[in-house]
Amino acid sequence: MKHIRRRAARDGHATSCVRKLDIKFTTLIDNMDNAVELDYAGFPDRLYVVGKDGRIAWKSRPGPRGFRPVELEAAIENLVIW
């Protein structure tokens, strides 16, 4: 039961963030073991673009100095079919 409460709290926090930040794109919540965070965490921070096939389509250089908004935008545009 304790595990369910923790998962429910995590889901509630995520839902609240999506609403308050008016996020318009699909968001996902990691499992309780934080496997995705552990696999993809980048220190320093990194930005990722995930393709429709679920594979990493683009990864930024270490940030924040390595963040290149123009490169991120181009990576997203390459995946979007208008």
Backbone torsions as a table, in degrees:
resi	resn	phi	psi	omega
1	MET	NA	-37.3	179.9
2	LYS	-60.4	-41.7	179.4
3	HIS	-60.7	-40.4	-179.3
4	ILE	-65.1	-41.8	179.2
5	ARG	-63.5	-40.5	179.9
6	ARG	-66.5	-41.7	178.7
7	ARG	-64.6	-41.7	179.1
8	ALA	-62.7	-38.9	178.4
9	ALA	-65.7	-42.5	178.8
10	ARG	-61.9	-45.7	178.5
11	ASP	-61.6	-41.2	179.8
12	GLY	-64.0	-42.3	178.3
13	HIS	-63.3	-43.5	-179.7
14	ALA	-63.7	-44.4	178.7
15	THR	-60.8	-42.1	178.5
16	SER	-62.3	-42.9	178.6
17	CYS	-62.7	-44.3	-179.5
18	VAL	-60.0	-43.5	-179.5
19	ARG	-68.6	-49.5	-176.0
20	LYS	-66.8	-34.9	-179.3
21	LEU	-91.0	-0.7	179.0
22	ASP	53.6	46.1	-179.7
23	ILE	-72.8	128.1	-175.2
24	LYS	-103.9	-5.2	-178.6
25	PHE	-103.9	164.6	-179.3
26	THR	-62.2	132.4	177.3
27	THR	-120.5	150.5	-180.0
28	LEU	-126.9	156.1	179.2
29	ILE	-117.7	129.1	179.0
30	ASP	-65.0	154.6	174.5
31	ASN	-67.8	169.6	-176.8
32	MET	-64.5	-19.6	178.6
33	ASP	-84.6	-2.5	178.8
34	ASN	56.7	33.8	-176.1
35	ALA	-60.0	-41.9	-179.4
36	VAL	-66.7	-43.5	178.1
37	GLU	-59.1	-44.3	-179.5
38	LEU	-66.7	-37.4	-179.5
39	ASP	-73.1	-35.2	-171.1
40	TYR	-114.9	-0.3	178.7
41	ALA	-61.7	138.1	177.9
42	GLY	-125.9	127.0	177.0
43	PHE	-121.2	112.5	2.1
44	PRO	-68.0	179.5	-175.5
45	ASP	-55.2	153.7	173.3
46	ARG	-138.1	156.8	173.5
47	LEU	-110.3	141.6	179.1
48	TYR	-126.4	146.3	168.9
49	VAL	-117.3	124.9	-178.9
50	VAL	-104.5	127.6	179.8
51	GLY	-74.1	169.8	178.7
52	LYS	-60.6	-24.6	179.1
53	ASP	-80.6	-0.4	178.2
54	GLY	85.7	1.6	-179.5
55	ARG	-96.2	154.2	177.6
56	ILE	-67.8	119.2	-179.3
57	ALA	-95.1	-24.5	-178.7
58	TRP	-160.3	143.0	177.9
59	LYS	-135.2	133.4	-179.4
60	SER	-74.6	168.7	169.0
61	ARG	-73.5	164.9	178.0
62	PRO	-56.7	137.6	-176.9
63	GLY	-106.8	178.6	2.8
64	PRO	-80.2	-17.5	-178.0
65	ARG	-66.8	-24.9	-178.9
66	GLY	-84.9	-4.1	-179.7
67	PHE	-72.1	128.2	178.3
68	ARG	-125.5	94.4	-176.7
69	PRO	-53.1	-36.6	-179.4
70	VAL	-64.8	-40.0	178.0
71	GLU	-66.9	-40.7	177.5
72	LEU	-62.0	-46.9	179.3
73	GLU	-59.4	-43.4	179.6
74	ALA	-63.8	-40.4	179.4
75	ALA	-62.7	-41.8	178.9
76	ILE	-66.8	-45.2	-179.4
77	GLU	-62.3	-33.4	177.8
78	ASN	-64.9	-25.4	-178.4
79	LEU	-92.0	-21.6	-175.7
80	VAL	-87.7	129.2	175.4
81	ILE	-102.6	115.5	-177.0
82	TRP	-83.8	NA	NA
